[in-house]
Amino acid sequence: MSIFMSIVSYCKFELLKNRSCYKNQHQLKELLLIKANQATMKELLKLQKQFGVAA
């Protein structure tokens, strides 16, 4: 099952790379990592505000 999921994720990544303006996988991975970190930080700040926890 994990081999199948690896192949599927590779294919999706290649499709995404072909549709974007980024020419190599490293640029695209960096962009995905930055977007994931931004979304995580936004969610963390929302939870801190909800529970009144100071950073």
SULGIPE-V169046 format. One record per residue. RES is the residue in one small letter. BURIAL is + if it has 9 or more other ideal C-beta (glycine too) atoms within 8 Angstrom, else -. Layout:
res->[RES:RES]
burial->[BURIAL:BURIAL]
This chain:
res->[m:s:i:f:m:s:i:v:s:y:c:k:f:e:l:l:k:n:r:s:c:y:k:n:q:h:q:l:k:e:l:l:l:i:k:a:n:q:a:t:m:k:e:l:l:k:l:q:k:q:f:g:v:a:a]
burial->[-:-:-:-:-:-:-:-:-:-:-:-:+:-:-:+:+:-:-:-:-:-:-:-:-:-:+:+:-:-:+:-:-:-:-:-:-:-:-:-:-:-:-:-:-:-:+:+:-:-:-:-:-:-:-]
